[in-house]
Amino acid sequence: MATDAARPRTRRIWALTIMICVAALILAADVISKAQVLDRLPGHPPVRLLDGLITLDLTFNAGAAFGVGTSYTAVIALIVCGVIAYIIRTARRLRSPAWTIALGLLLGGAMGNLGDRLFRAPGLLRGRVVDWINLPHFPWTFNLADASVSCAAILIAILALRGTRIDGTAPAHADAPAKGLGGPQGTQEGTRGDTDPRLAR
């Protein structure tokens, strides 16, 4: 009995640990990549890699991901703070491995860009995000944090469409008890009917 009670708590601890590790990995990769780009790209033309598959082009974005909403930098920063707070609150119910990865990607990406908005020029909540990755036929320049948030959004959409819950349980329609002849009620009524003395007349 004690072992059964400890399993949900153990699963929650593991889920939180994995989510934090994923978020920390994304955040570290984003911070390090931005530091390298700021150190090497200023004053240089865009760098083409892999025969033009990836172009490194330093830009500063005052808006959201992919340059959206450049006039609302402070509002976007506050929304990101709310998203981070919601993720941390929701993480207490984490049991699903897929949701754990998705929220880790979302948290790491959100924290990466929020760091730019808090600590870069021109000031608190108005800092410009460092973008540096450009793909062929893709109109926007982005960074690793943007890519992480996009991957998280796709994964969350897939999980929602499949009905996968954040706590790892099955959808409500899947675990509802079967009704009818095959259900417990039908079996019980059949048993009573077989033993009803009136049927023996």
Phi, psi and omega in degrees: 000317180293324179295317179298322180289332183279339183298312178301321180293321178295317178297322179295318180297316179296318180298314179297320179297314180295317179300315181295321180294317178298314180298318180295321179296315178296315181298315180297315180297321180293314181296315182294316181296320179294322178295320179294318180295315180294334181278329190247335187268331182305134179082003180242152176290163178305143182258124180265129179238154176054048178058038177088003179295325177230134176241129178267113185221110184286124174221163178239124188250121178271352183258203179276197180302138177063028172079017181276136174071049183293344181269000185234046185301311182295319179297317179297319179298318179293323177296318179297321177300318177296320178297317179297316179297320180294320179298314181297320179292317182292332185300341179295337182262005185294128171221334183280127178300319181295316177296326178299314178295316182300313181290329175295317177297317181294317181295314181297316179294318180296319180291325180299311180286329177296324177301319177296318183291333181275324192244354180259165179295148012268000178163181183304129180068358180239008182296148180268136183280138179278117175246146186205000181250129176227138181247155178301138177063016177248121191286344186247151171262140185220185180226183182293327178295317177299316180297321179294317179297320179296316177298319178298317180297318178296315181295319179296320178298318179296316180296321179294318180294326179278352180077021180281122182274155182293333180271005175082000180277163180284157175302157185301322183287343183275329183256010176289141181294140179291141180242157179112207184293330182274350185276171181301323183293317179297321179295318182293319180293323178297323180293319179295322181295323181292332183260003180292120184297338181292333180288344181276353182285000000 
